[in-house]
């Protein structure tokens, strides 16, 4: 997720979800009213809208300047906070938080390492490339708090779930406290 954030979506593996797939993902994440949720790689807000509708307090993290501006315009009056930054610069909340995200596939390992390094993560529900997710479950990255969390693949996502289908299989991946 380095650089200006202006490169092609395919260059870093971002595949926007269709609205129905996004709603199902948020419903499966079981987000409750008032919970703090990060939407990392928020893109055009496919997950952001349903997260806000659940009553969650949402922080959308988006590197691309145009998409970050669009998110502010579209959802700012609903209490959305938008953080425009590279994943490597992201500071996680100092209070318990959740993550529901469809991050760029190129950011998978860095994101999982970041989340496993937090002692405040309650649960993360992510859309990841299938092979990478299975490798993470088999060999979780070392992290200071990594033993506190369980990594699982909770299901697959059909290519039709994406507006621009990826050429690889995608899965729903969960990190949750043991």
N, C-alpha and C positions, 0 to 999 in steps of 0.2 A: 504494500500500500504506500510505497514511497513515491516521491515525485510530486508534481503539481496537482495530481488528481484529475487531470484533464485528458488522460490517455483513453484509449478505447476500452469499452466495457469488457470485450473479449480478452484484452491483454492481461487483465487481472482476474478474469473468471467470475464476473458478476452476471447473474442471470435473474432478472426480475420475476417475481412470483405473480401468477394470475390472482385476481382478487379472491376468488373462492378458496384457492389453496392457502392464501395468507390467512383468511378467516379461520379455516380449519386448524392451521398451525397454532394460532393464538388460542383457540378454544382448547386444544390438546395441552397447551402449556399451563392451563388452569390459573391464569393470572387473576388476582383479586383486586378489588377497589382499593386504592391508596398505596398499592405496592409500587416501589421504585423499580422501573424496568429500563434497561438500555437496549436500544435497537441499533446494533453496530453494523455499519454498512447500510444505512437506512434507505439509500437510493431514492426512489420516487415515493416512498411512504406506504408501500403495499402492506407492511406489518404495522406501521405507525398508526394508521387510522383505526384498525381493529383493537390495538392496544389501548389507545385513548378511549375508545368506546367501552372497553372493559372497566374503565374507571382508574386505570393505572396512571401513575405519574411517570411520564416518559421522557427520556433523554435520547434523542436521535443523534447518532454519531455518523457523520458523512464527510468524506474528504473532498468530494467534487463541489466546487464553489456554486455552480448553477443549481445542482440538486439541493444543496444546503439552503440556498436562498428560497427555492421553491417550497421546501418543507416549512420554513418560517412563515412564508406567505400563506400557505394552505392550512397550517395547523396552529400557528402562533396564538390565535385567539382562544384555543382550547387548552392552553397551558403547556404546550410542548416547548422543551428546551432543546435547541440544536447546538451541537458542538462540532465545529469543523476542524478536524485534525487527522493526522496520520495515526494509525493504530499504535505505533511505537511511542507516540507522545501522549496517549490517552491515560488520564489519571482516573482510576476507578473510585467510585463513591466511598466515603468514610462511614457509611451506614449500610445495613443489609440491603442487597439489591438482587435483582433477577436480570437475566438476559434472554431476549427472544430476538433472534436475528437470522438473516440470510446474508452472511458476509461474503465478500469475494473469496473464491476458492483459494486464491494465492495467499490469503491471510490466515488460512486455517491453523497452521502450527503456531504462529505467533499469537493468535487470539487464544487458543487453548492454553498455551503456556501462561499468558497474562492472567487468564481466569483462574487457573489452578494455583497461581501465586497469591491469590487473595484469600483472606480468612473471613470475608464478608459476603462472598457469593452464596446465595441461597440455592439457586438452580439456574441452569442455562439450557435453553432449547434452541438448537441451531440447525440450519440446513447446510450440510457439507457434502463434498464429493465422496461417494461411497467408499472407494478404496482407501482414501486418506482417513476417513472415520474409522474404518475397521482396523487400520494400523494403529490408530491412537488408542483404541480399546485394547488391542493386544499388547502394545508397548506404550503406556502412557508416558508423556514427557516428564522428566524429573522437575519437581517444583517444591518449594518450601512447604506448602500446605497440601501437596498432591494426594497424600494418603487420606485426607479428609473427604475426598470426593470419589464418586463412582462414575465411570464413563460407560455409556451404553448407546447402542444403535437401537432406536425405538420403532423404526419402520422405514419404508422406502417412499420415495416421491416419484411419480411418473414424470417423464419428460414433458408431458402435456400440462403439468402444474406450472410451467414457466412460460412467460410470454415469448422469450427467445430460448428454445430448448437447448440445454447443454449437450455436448457430445458424449458425456460420461454419465454414469448412474449417480443419483443423488439420494441422500438419506436424511432422516430426522435423527439428530444426535443429542444426547442429554448428558449434562454434567450435574450431579446432585450430591448434596451432603450425605455422607454415610450416617 
